[in-house]
């Protein structure tokens, strides 16, 4: 049976336990803070964080930022749902969105392409994908 998740936006620099927990995890996993980003978190039926992702505007350009699905929630389609939810949010703000995906991250690349992104350019450690509407 497929699990039920609910999604919640956390504003930039939110001062709550969820934001702090996500920021610590992001720093540990990628070495980067999510501070200044708007975070979309997915919670499981027990109210625990199952996954998180973020969007960020830098110099007038919108980007999908970090996305992480915790181990026991993988394989449930959460990453793709988080991509779709962030795109829905960004359609009101812009008509172009970019995302960087590590060159060796096959699952993320597959989900980005499946949601309509196309390869814009290759960089040293990651590829940049773009979606326009």
CNS distance restraints for C-alpha pairs under 8 A (distance, minus, plus):
assign (resid   2 and name CA) (resid  76 and name CA) 7.15 0.50 0.50
assign (resid   3 and name CA) (resid  44 and name CA) 7.56 0.50 0.50
assign (resid   3 and name CA) (resid  45 and name CA) 7.75 0.50 0.50
assign (resid   3 and name CA) (resid  76 and name CA) 7.51 0.50 0.50
assign (resid   4 and name CA) (resid  44 and name CA) 6.52 0.50 0.50
assign (resid   4 and name CA) (resid  45 and name CA) 6.34 0.50 0.50
assign (resid   5 and name CA) (resid  42 and name CA) 6.12 0.50 0.50
assign (resid   5 and name CA) (resid  43 and name CA) 5.48 0.50 0.50
assign (resid   5 and name CA) (resid  44 and name CA) 4.81 0.50 0.50
assign (resid   5 and name CA) (resid  45 and name CA) 6.35 0.50 0.50
assign (resid   6 and name CA) (resid  42 and name CA) 5.61 0.50 0.50
assign (resid   6 and name CA) (resid  43 and name CA) 5.39 0.50 0.50
assign (resid   6 and name CA) (resid  44 and name CA) 6.76 0.50 0.50
assign (resid   6 and name CA) (resid  45 and name CA) 7.94 0.50 0.50
assign (resid   7 and name CA) (resid  40 and name CA) 6.68 0.50 0.50
assign (resid   7 and name CA) (resid  41 and name CA) 5.60 0.50 0.50
assign (resid   7 and name CA) (resid  42 and name CA) 4.50 0.50 0.50
assign (resid   7 and name CA) (resid  43 and name CA) 6.29 0.50 0.50
assign (resid   8 and name CA) (resid  40 and name CA) 5.68 0.50 0.50
assign (resid   8 and name CA) (resid  41 and name CA) 5.38 0.50 0.50
assign (resid   8 and name CA) (resid  42 and name CA) 6.56 0.50 0.50
assign (resid   8 and name CA) (resid  43 and name CA) 7.90 0.50 0.50
assign (resid   9 and name CA) (resid  38 and name CA) 7.07 0.50 0.50
assign (resid   9 and name CA) (resid  39 and name CA) 5.65 0.50 0.50
assign (resid   9 and name CA) (resid  40 and name CA) 4.46 0.50 0.50
assign (resid   9 and name CA) (resid  41 and name CA) 6.35 0.50 0.50
assign (resid  10 and name CA) (resid  14 and name CA) 6.45 0.50 0.50
assign (resid  10 and name CA) (resid  19 and name CA) 7.09 0.50 0.50
assign (resid  10 and name CA) (resid  38 and name CA) 6.05 0.50 0.50
assign (resid  10 and name CA) (resid  39 and name CA) 5.00 0.50 0.50
assign (resid  10 and name CA) (resid  40 and name CA) 6.14 0.50 0.50
assign (resid  10 and name CA) (resid  41 and name CA) 7.37 0.50 0.50
assign (resid  11 and name CA) (resid  37 and name CA) 7.51 0.50 0.50
assign (resid  11 and name CA) (resid  38 and name CA) 5.00 0.50 0.50
assign (resid  11 and name CA) (resid  39 and name CA) 6.47 0.50 0.50
assign (resid  12 and name CA) (resid  35 and name CA) 6.36 0.50 0.50
assign (resid  12 and name CA) (resid  36 and name CA) 4.89 0.50 0.50
assign (resid  12 and name CA) (resid  37 and name CA) 5.08 0.50 0.50
assign (resid  12 and name CA) (resid  38 and name CA) 4.79 0.50 0.50
assign (resid  12 and name CA) (resid  39 and name CA) 7.15 0.50 0.50
assign (resid  13 and name CA) (resid  19 and name CA) 7.57 0.50 0.50
assign (resid  13 and name CA) (resid  35 and name CA) 5.70 0.50 0.50
assign (resid  13 and name CA) (resid  36 and name CA) 5.97 0.50 0.50
assign (resid  13 and name CA) (resid  37 and name CA) 7.62 0.50 0.50
assign (resid  14 and name CA) (resid  19 and name CA) 6.14 0.50 0.50
assign (resid  15 and name CA) (resid  19 and name CA) 6.73 0.50 0.50
assign (resid  15 and name CA) (resid  20 and name CA) 7.28 0.50 0.50
assign (resid  16 and name CA) (resid  20 and name CA) 6.43 0.50 0.50
assign (resid  17 and name CA) (resid  21 and name CA) 6.04 0.50 0.50
assign (resid  18 and name CA) (resid  22 and name CA) 6.13 0.50 0.50
assign (resid  18 and name CA) (resid  49 and name CA) 7.98 0.50 0.50
assign (resid  19 and name CA) (resid  23 and name CA) 6.01 0.50 0.50
assign (resid  19 and name CA) (resid  39 and name CA) 7.98 0.50 0.50
assign (resid  20 and name CA) (resid  24 and name CA) 6.18 0.50 0.50
assign (resid  21 and name CA) (resid  25 and name CA) 6.28 0.50 0.50
assign (resid  22 and name CA) (resid  26 and name CA) 6.08 0.50 0.50
assign (resid  22 and name CA) (resid  34 and name CA) 7.88 0.50 0.50
assign (resid  22 and name CA) (resid  52 and name CA) 7.41 0.50 0.50
assign (resid  23 and name CA) (resid  27 and name CA) 6.17 0.50 0.50
assign (resid  23 and name CA) (resid  33 and name CA) 5.71 0.50 0.50
assign (resid  23 and name CA) (resid  34 and name CA) 5.57 0.50 0.50
assign (resid  23 and name CA) (resid  35 and name CA) 7.05 0.50 0.50
assign (resid  24 and name CA) (resid  28 and name CA) 6.25 0.50 0.50
assign (resid  24 and name CA) (resid  33 and name CA) 7.62 0.50 0.50
assign (resid  25 and name CA) (resid  29 and name CA) 6.09 0.50 0.50
assign (resid  26 and name CA) (resid  30 and name CA) 5.72 0.50 0.50
assign (resid  26 and name CA) (resid  31 and name CA) 6.76 0.50 0.50
assign (resid  26 and name CA) (resid  32 and name CA) 6.18 0.50 0.50
assign (resid  26 and name CA) (resid  33 and name CA) 6.03 0.50 0.50
assign (resid  26 and name CA) (resid  34 and name CA) 6.80 0.50 0.50
assign (resid  26 and name CA) (resid  66 and name CA) 7.72 0.50 0.50
assign (resid  27 and name CA) (resid  31 and name CA) 4.27 0.50 0.50
assign (resid  27 and name CA) (resid  32 and name CA) 4.75 0.50 0.50
assign (resid  27 and name CA) (resid  33 and name CA) 5.24 0.50 0.50
assign (resid  27 and name CA) (resid  34 and name CA) 7.94 0.50 0.50
assign (resid  28 and name CA) (resid  32 and name CA) 7.91 0.50 0.50
assign (resid  34 and name CA) (resid  39 and name CA) 7.90 0.50 0.50
assign (resid  34 and name CA) (resid  54 and name CA) 7.50 0.50 0.50
assign (resid  34 and name CA) (resid  66 and name CA) 7.91 0.50 0.50
assign (resid  36 and name CA) (resid  56 and name CA) 7.26 0.50 0.50
assign (resid  37 and name CA) (resid  54 and name CA) 5.99 0.50 0.50
assign (resid  37 and name CA) (resid  55 and name CA) 5.72 0.50 0.50
assign (resid  37 and name CA) (resid  56 and name CA) 4.91 0.50 0.50
assign (resid  37 and name CA) (resid  57 and name CA) 7.88 0.50 0.50
assign (resid  38 and name CA) (resid  54 and name CA) 5.45 0.50 0.50
assign (resid  38 and name CA) (resid  55 and name CA) 5.45 0.50 0.50
assign (resid  38 and name CA) (resid  56 and name CA) 6.46 0.50 0.50
assign (resid  39 and name CA) (resid  52 and name CA) 6.85 0.50 0.50
assign (resid  39 and name CA) (resid  53 and name CA) 5.69 0.50 0.50
assign (resid  39 and name CA) (resid  54 and name CA) 4.24 0.50 0.50
assign (resid  39 and name CA) (resid  55 and name CA) 6.62 0.50 0.50
assign (resid  40 and name CA) (resid  52 and name CA) 5.69 0.50 0.50
assign (resid  40 and name CA) (resid  53 and name CA) 5.29 0.50 0.50
assign (resid  40 and name CA) (resid  54 and name CA) 5.76 0.50 0.50
assign (resid  40 and name CA) (resid  82 and name CA) 7.38 0.50 0.50
assign (resid  40 and name CA) (resid  86 and name CA) 7.58 0.50 0.50
assign (resid  41 and name CA) (resid  49 and name CA) 6.75 0.50 0.50
assign (resid  41 and name CA) (resid  50 and name CA) 7.65 0.50 0.50
assign (resid  41 and name CA) (resid  51 and name CA) 5.87 0.50 0.50
assign (resid  41 and name CA) (resid  52 and name CA) 4.27 0.50 0.50
assign (resid  41 and name CA) (resid  53 and name CA) 6.42 0.50 0.50
assign (resid  42 and name CA) (resid  49 and name CA) 5.89 0.50 0.50
assign (resid  42 and name CA) (resid  50 and name CA) 5.49 0.50 0.50
assign (resid  42 and name CA) (resid  51 and name CA) 5.11 0.50 0.50
assign (resid  42 and name CA) (resid  52 and name CA) 6.04 0.50 0.50
assign (resid  42 and name CA) (resid  78 and name CA) 7.96 0.50 0.50
assign (resid  42 and name CA) (resid  82 and name CA) 7.98 0.50 0.50
assign (resid  43 and name CA) (resid  47 and name CA) 5.35 0.50 0.50
assign (resid  43 and name CA) (resid  48 and name CA) 5.27 0.50 0.50
assign (resid  43 and name CA) (resid  49 and name CA) 4.53 0.50 0.50
assign (resid  43 and name CA) (resid  50 and name CA) 5.24 0.50 0.50
assign (resid  43 and name CA) (resid  51 and name CA) 7.14 0.50 0.50
assign (resid  44 and name CA) (resid  48 and name CA) 5.51 0.50 0.50
assign (resid  44 and name CA) (resid  49 and name CA) 6.46 0.50 0.50
assign (resid  44 and name CA) (resid  50 and name CA) 5.84 0.50 0.50
assign (resid  50 and name CA) (resid  69 and name CA) 6.16 0.50 0.50
assign (resid  50 and name CA) (resid  70 and name CA) 5.61 0.50 0.50
assign (resid  50 and name CA) (resid  73 and name CA) 6.06 0.50 0.50
assign (resid  51 and name CA) (resid  67 and name CA) 7.42 0.50 0.50
assign (resid  51 and name CA) (resid  68 and name CA) 5.50 0.50 0.50
assign (resid  51 and name CA) (resid  69 and name CA) 4.17 0.50 0.50
assign (resid  51 and name CA) (resid  70 and name CA) 5.77 0.50 0.50
assign (resid  51 and name CA) (resid  73 and name CA) 7.77 0.50 0.50
assign (resid  51 and name CA) (resid  78 and name CA) 7.24 0.50 0.50
assign (resid  51 and name CA) (resid  79 and name CA) 7.85 0.50 0.50
assign (resid  52 and name CA) (resid  66 and name CA) 7.86 0.50 0.50
assign (resid  52 and name CA) (resid  67 and name CA) 5.66 0.50 0.50
assign (resid  52 and name CA) (resid  68 and name CA) 5.51 0.50 0.50
assign (resid  52 and name CA) (resid  69 and name CA) 6.63 0.50 0.50
assign (resid  52 and name CA) (resid  82 and name CA) 7.76 0.50 0.50
assign (resid  53 and name CA) (resid  64 and name CA) 7.86 0.50 0.50
assign (resid  53 and name CA) (resid  65 and name CA) 6.52 0.50 0.50
assign (resid  53 and name CA) (resid  66 and name CA) 5.34 0.50 0.50
assign (resid  53 and name CA) (resid  67 and name CA) 4.03 0.50 0.50
assign (resid  53 and name CA) (resid  68 and name CA) 6.39 0.50 0.50
assign (resid  53 and name CA) (resid  82 and name CA) 6.74 0.50 0.50
assign (resid  54 and name CA) (resid  64 and name CA) 6.11 0.50 0.50
assign (resid  54 and name CA) (resid  65 and name CA) 4.93 0.50 0.50
assign (resid  54 and name CA) (resid  66 and name CA) 5.85 0.50 0.50
assign (resid  54 and name CA) (resid  67 and name CA) 6.76 0.50 0.50
assign (resid  54 and name CA) (resid  86 and name CA) 7.73 0.50 0.50
assign (resid  55 and name CA) (resid  62 and name CA) 7.10 0.50 0.50
assign (resid  55 and name CA) (resid  63 and name CA) 5.66 0.50 0.50
assign (resid  55 and name CA) (resid  64 and name CA) 4.63 0.50 0.50
assign (resid  55 and name CA) (resid  65 and name CA) 5.23 0.50 0.50
assign (resid  55 and name CA) (resid  86 and name CA) 7.10 0.50 0.50
assign (resid  56 and name CA) (resid  62 and name CA) 5.77 0.50 0.50
assign (resid  56 and name CA) (resid  63 and name CA) 5.38 0.50 0.50
assign (resid  56 and name CA) (resid  64 and name CA) 6.61 0.50 0.50
assign (resid  56 and name CA) (resid  65 and name CA) 6.60 0.50 0.50
assign (resid  57 and name CA) (resid  61 and name CA) 5.34 0.50 0.50
assign (resid  57 and name CA) (resid  62 and name CA) 4.38 0.50 0.50
assign (resid  57 and name CA) (resid  63 and name CA) 6.26 0.50 0.50
assign (resid  58 and name CA) (resid  62 and name CA) 6.45 0.50 0.50
assign (resid  58 and name CA) (resid  63 and name CA) 7.71 0.50 0.50
assign (resid  61 and name CA) (resid  96 and name CA) 7.80 0.50 0.50
assign (resid  61 and name CA) (resid  97 and name CA) 7.35 0.50 0.50
assign (resid  62 and name CA) (resid  90 and name CA) 7.92 0.50 0.50
assign (resid  62 and name CA) (resid  94 and name CA) 7.34 0.50 0.50
assign (resid  62 and name CA) (resid  96 and name CA) 7.16 0.50 0.50
assign (resid  62 and name CA) (resid  97 and name CA) 5.31 0.50 0.50
assign (resid  62 and name CA) (resid  98 and name CA) 6.57 0.50 0.50
assign (resid  63 and name CA) (resid  97 and name CA) 5.49 0.50 0.50
assign (resid  63 and name CA) (resid  98 and name CA) 4.83 0.50 0.50
assign (resid  63 and name CA) (resid  99 and name CA) 5.50 0.50 0.50
assign (resid  64 and name CA) (resid  83 and name CA) 7.93 0.50 0.50
assign (resid  64 and name CA) (resid  86 and name CA) 7.51 0.50 0.50
assign (resid  64 and name CA) (resid  97 and name CA) 7.15 0.50 0.50
assign (resid  64 and name CA) (resid  98 and name CA) 6.38 0.50 0.50
assign (resid  64 and name CA) (resid  99 and name CA) 5.11 0.50 0.50
assign (resid  64 and name CA) (resid 100 and name CA) 7.91 0.50 0.50
assign (resid  65 and name CA) (resid  99 and name CA) 6.79 0.50 0.50
assign (resid  65 and name CA) (resid 100 and name CA) 7.86 0.50 0.50
assign (resid  67 and name CA) (resid  79 and name CA) 7.09 0.50 0.50
assign (resid  67 and name CA) (resid  82 and name CA) 7.97 0.50 0.50
assign (resid  68 and name CA) (resid  79 and name CA) 7.53 0.50 0.50
assign (resid  69 and name CA) (resid  73 and name CA) 6.45 0.50 0.50
assign (resid  69 and name CA) (resid  74 and name CA) 6.05 0.50 0.50
assign (resid  69 and name CA) (resid  78 and name CA) 7.04 0.50 0.50
assign (resid  69 and name CA) (resid  79 and name CA) 6.74 0.50 0.50
assign (resid  70 and name CA) (resid  74 and name CA) 6.51 0.50 0.50
assign (resid  73 and name CA) (resid  78 and name CA) 7.73 0.50 0.50
assign (resid  74 and name CA) (resid  78 and name CA) 7.26 0.50 0.50
assign (resid  77 and name CA) (resid  81 and name CA) 6.33 0.50 0.50
assign (resid  78 and name CA) (resid  82 and name CA) 6.03 0.50 0.50
assign (resid  79 and name CA) (resid  83 and name CA) 6.28 0.50 0.50
assign (resid  79 and name CA) (resid 108 and name CA) 7.84 0.50 0.50
assign (resid  79 and name CA) (resid 111 and name CA) 7.37 0.50 0.50
assign (resid  80 and name CA) (resid  84 and name CA) 6.27 0.50 0.50
assign (resid  80 and name CA) (resid 111 and name CA) 5.72 0.50 0.50
assign (resid  80 and name CA) (resid 112 and name CA) 7.65 0.50 0.50
assign (resid  80 and name CA) (resid 115 and name CA) 7.51 0.50 0.50
assign (resid  81 and name CA) (resid  85 and name CA) 6.11 0.50 0.50
assign (resid  82 and name CA) (resid  86 and name CA) 6.14 0.50 0.50
assign (resid  83 and name CA) (resid  87 and name CA) 6.21 0.50 0.50
assign (resid  83 and name CA) (resid 112 and name CA) 7.58 0.50 0.50
assign (resid  83 and name CA) (resid 115 and name CA) 7.49 0.50 0.50
assign (resid  84 and name CA) (resid  88 and name CA) 6.19 0.50 0.50
assign (resid  84 and name CA) (resid 115 and name CA) 7.11 0.50 0.50
assign (resid  85 and name CA) (resid  89 and name CA) 6.36 0.50 0.50
assign (resid  86 and name CA) (resid  90 and name CA) 6.15 0.50 0.50
assign (resid  87 and name CA) (resid  91 and name CA) 6.07 0.50 0.50
assign (resid  88 and name CA) (resid  92 and name CA) 7.59 0.50 0.50
assign (resid  89 and name CA) (resid  93 and name CA) 7.59 0.50 0.50
assign (resid  90 and name CA) (resid  94 and name CA) 6.02 0.50 0.50
assign (resid  90 and name CA) (resid  95 and name CA) 7.94 0.50 0.50
assign (resid  90 and name CA) (resid  97 and name CA) 7.87 0.50 0.50
assign (resid  91 and name CA) (resid  95 and name CA) 6.32 0.50 0.50
assign (resid  95 and name CA) (resid 132 and name CA) 5.53 0.50 0.50
assign (resid  95 and name CA) (resid 133 and name CA) 5.33 0.50 0.50
assign (resid  96 and name CA) (resid 130 and name CA) 7.00 0.50 0.50
assign (resid  96 and name CA) (resid 131 and name CA) 5.74 0.50 0.50
assign (resid  96 and name CA) (resid 132 and name CA) 4.58 0.50 0.50
assign (resid  96 and name CA) (resid 133 and name CA) 6.84 0.50 0.50
assign (resid  97 and name CA) (resid 130 and name CA) 5.71 0.50 0.50
assign (resid  97 and name CA) (resid 131 and name CA) 5.35 0.50 0.50
assign (resid  97 and name CA) (resid 132 and name CA) 6.66 0.50 0.50
assign (resid  98 and name CA) (resid 128 and name CA) 6.78 0.50 0.50
assign (resid  98 and name CA) (resid 129 and name CA) 5.58 0.50 0.50
assign (resid  98 and name CA) (resid 130 and name CA) 4.44 0.50 0.50
assign (resid  98 and name CA) (resid 131 and name CA) 6.47 0.50 0.50
assign (resid  99 and name CA) (resid 128 and name CA) 5.70 0.50 0.50
assign (resid  99 and name CA) (resid 129 and name CA) 5.35 0.50 0.50
assign (resid  99 and name CA) (resid 130 and name CA) 6.57 0.50 0.50
assign (resid 100 and name CA) (resid 126 and name CA) 6.06 0.50 0.50
assign (resid 100 and name CA) (resid 127 and name CA) 5.56 0.50 0.50
assign (resid 100 and name CA) (resid 128 and name CA) 4.49 0.50 0.50
assign (resid 100 and name CA) (resid 129 and name CA) 6.32 0.50 0.50
assign (resid 101 and name CA) (resid 105 and name CA) 6.84 0.50 0.50
assign (resid 101 and name CA) (resid 108 and name CA) 6.88 0.50 0.50
assign (resid 101 and name CA) (resid 109 and name CA) 6.46 0.50 0.50
assign (resid 101 and name CA) (resid 126 and name CA) 5.22 0.50 0.50
assign (resid 101 and name CA) (resid 127 and name CA) 5.33 0.50 0.50
assign (resid 101 and name CA) (resid 128 and name CA) 6.44 0.50 0.50
assign (resid 101 and name CA) (resid 129 and name CA) 7.65 0.50 0.50
assign (resid 102 and name CA) (resid 125 and name CA) 6.02 0.50 0.50
assign (resid 102 and name CA) (resid 126 and name CA) 4.07 0.50 0.50
assign (resid 102 and name CA) (resid 127 and name CA) 6.32 0.50 0.50
assign (resid 103 and name CA) (resid 125 and name CA) 6.09 0.50 0.50
assign (resid 103 and name CA) (resid 126 and name CA) 4.64 0.50 0.50
assign (resid 103 and name CA) (resid 127 and name CA) 5.87 0.50 0.50
assign (resid 105 and name CA) (resid 109 and name CA) 6.25 0.50 0.50
assign (resid 106 and name CA) (resid 110 and name CA) 6.08 0.50 0.50
assign (resid 107 and name CA) (resid 111 and name CA) 6.31 0.50 0.50
assign (resid 108 and name CA) (resid 112 and name CA) 6.08 0.50 0.50
assign (resid 109 and name CA) (resid 113 and name CA) 6.18 0.50 0.50
assign (resid 110 and name CA) (resid 114 and name CA) 6.08 0.50 0.50
assign (resid 111 and name CA) (resid 115 and name CA) 6.33 0.50 0.50
assign (resid 112 and name CA) (resid 116 and name CA) 6.82 0.50 0.50
assign (resid 112 and name CA) (resid 117 and name CA) 5.71 0.50 0.50
assign (resid 112 and name CA) (resid 129 and name CA) 7.84 0.50 0.50
assign (resid 113 and name CA) (resid 117 and name CA) 4.87 0.50 0.50
assign (resid 113 and name CA) (resid 118 and name CA) 6.27 0.50 0.50
assign (resid 116 and name CA) (resid 131 and name CA) 6.34 0.50 0.50
assign (resid 117 and name CA) (resid 129 and name CA) 5.76 0.50 0.50
assign (resid 117 and name CA) (resid 130 and name CA) 5.22 0.50 0.50
assign (resid 117 and name CA) (resid 131 and name CA) 4.60 0.50 0.50
assign (resid 117 and name CA) (resid 132 and name CA) 7.99 0.50 0.50
assign (resid 118 and name CA) (resid 129 and name CA) 5.26 0.50 0.50
assign (resid 118 and name CA) (resid 130 and name CA) 5.47 0.50 0.50
assign (resid 118 and name CA) (resid 131 and name CA) 6.46 0.50 0.50
assign (resid 119 and name CA) (resid 127 and name CA) 7.15 0.50 0.50
assign (resid 119 and name CA) (resid 128 and name CA) 6.12 0.50 0.50
assign (resid 119 and name CA) (resid 129 and name CA) 4.40 0.50 0.50
assign (resid 119 and name CA) (resid 130 and name CA) 6.43 0.50 0.50
assign (resid 120 and name CA) (resid 127 and name CA) 7.73 0.50 0.50
assign (resid 120 and name CA) (resid 128 and name CA) 5.57 0.50 0.50
assign (resid 120 and name CA) (resid 129 and name CA) 5.11 0.50 0.50
assign (resid 120 and name CA) (resid 130 and name CA) 5.97 0.50 0.50
assign (resid 121 and name CA) (resid 127 and name CA) 6.05 0.50 0.50
assign (resid 121 and name CA) (resid 128 and name CA) 5.37 0.50 0.50
assign (resid 121 and name CA) (resid 129 and name CA) 7.14 0.50 0.50
assign (resid 122 and name CA) (resid 126 and name CA) 6.50 0.50 0.50
assign (resid 122 and name CA) (resid 127 and name CA) 4.39 0.50 0.50
assign (resid 122 and name CA) (resid 128 and name CA) 6.13 0.50 0.50
assign (resid 123 and name CA) (resid 127 and name CA) 5.49 0.50 0.50
assign (resid 123 and name CA) (resid 128 and name CA) 7.29 0.50 0.50
